[in-house]
Amino acid sequence: MSAVAVRFGAARTPEVLAALPSAHDLRLDDGAEHGRLYARVLCAIVELSTGDLRLLREVAMLAIDDWRDVLVAAGRAGLDEPAGH
């Protein structure tokens, strides 16, 4: 089961996924680590939201402003954990 389904429930997964920013929104480079970094940022957004859709949207906006702050807040800065932790 995905981290989104665990925190929000399977029924709300489509709504949550739609609220997450795209890699383009986050202005991520297209380098070799692009996909892995994008997954880390999304995991951090979901973790920090604690299952609250309103908070997820707020954290997503913070990530669009500077995704590195979201990684730091979630304790994921500098980590190389697999996507979906």
N, C-alpha and C positions, 0 to 999 in steps of 0.2 A: 504494500500500500504506500502511496506517495506521501511525502511530508505534507502536501496540501490537503489530501484527503484525511490524514490523521488529525490535523489541526482544525480543519473547517467542516469535515464530513464529506462523504462522496457526492452527495446531492449538490453541494455548493462549489465543487471543484471547477466546473466550467466558468462560473462567475468570478472566482478567484483568479483563475488563469487569465481571464480577459482583463483583469485589473492590473496585472503585472506589466512592467515596462518592457519594451522590446530592446534588443541589443543596440539598435539604432538610437532609441530614446536615451540610452545610457552613454552614448558616444564611445563605445568600446572599439578598440583597434581590431582589425581583421587578422591579427597575427595568429601564430600556431596555437596559442593558449586562449584564444578568443572564446571558444565554446565552453571551456572549463571555467574561465573567469566569470562568464555570464551565468553559468549554473551556480557558482558560489554566491554571486550577488543575489540571485533569486532565492536561494536557500536562506540567506541572511534576512531578506525582506520577510519571508514567510515566518521564520523564527521570531523575529522582533514583533510581528503582528499579534502573536499569542492567540490566534484564532478569531481576531476581531477584524472584520472586513473594512470598517472605517479606518482603523489603525493601519491596516495593510496599505490602503490608498495613501495615507499620510507618509508612511515609510517609503513607498514607491516614489512619491514626489521628492523626498529627500534624496533618494538614490539617483534620480534624474539630475538633481542639482550637483551631487558629488557622491558617486557610488562607494568611494573609499571610506567615507564617514560611516556608511551603513555596515561595511565589513568590520570596521573597528568596533562599532557599537555591539555587533553580534559576536565579537571575539574571534572573528575569522580572518583578520588581517595577517598576511604573511603565511597563512596555512595552505597546505596543498592537499586538502582532503578530497575524496572522491565526491562527485556530484550526488546530491541527495543524502549525503552523510549517512 
